[in-house]
Amino acid sequence: MVDLSPTRSRTRSAILDAAAEAFRKEGFDRTSMDEIAKRANVARGTVYNNFESKEDVAIGVAERLRVVGYQHLSLMRANGADTLSLFESFFSAAGRSIAENREAFFYATVAAARGVGRTPTRPGTTQLFTELVVQGQQEGVFRQDLSAPVIARLLSALLTQSALQGPDASFGEIENWPMILLRTAFEGVLNSEWTTP
């Protein structure tokens, strides 16, 4: 990734802000590149100079939310949060982000599966989850008969699935969907029954 000038960085940020708002209010399908440009107060060509397509903008919106989420998780880890709290916080934040930007996260998740759109300084989800599972195994929280990468891939797959498919119509609040999947998985990988303080 090429370093951006401060002006271009501000422009891209304004476009992403505008797109996130438009996607939330109008939905991804009803939001045009013209609408994004209008909300960002830039020319349509400026949007295309920074992003190849509306899907590319969606990837940028989702990645920016992911970076913030990973920074929050790093701060929690530095402050000594236990593994279950870290996962719960991460999946809750993901649920809120997915609920607010459903279609954008769909495109971003498909792109991430292809290795596209990730900020180079942000670790991959499976890598991060592996580190957290190792921490959890050291805390005696996770099963020892499964390797950390296996558990991490399971949890990463659940997060991916929650972004791609989402709940069925009878489920209700989409933001809770990733947590339901996480809790169900944890019952299979924890040493004991899940309990919330």
Secondary structure, DSSP 8 states (H G I E B T S, - for coil): -----HHHHHHHHHHHHHHHHHHHHH-TTT--HHHHHHHHTS-HHHHHHH-SSHHHHHHHHHHHHHHHHHHHHHHHHHTT--HHHHHHHHHHHHHHHHHHTHHHHHHHHHHHHTT-S--TTS--HHHHHHHHHHHHHHTT-B-SSS-HHHHHHHHHHHHHHHHHT---TTT--GGGHHHHHHHHHHHHHBSS-----
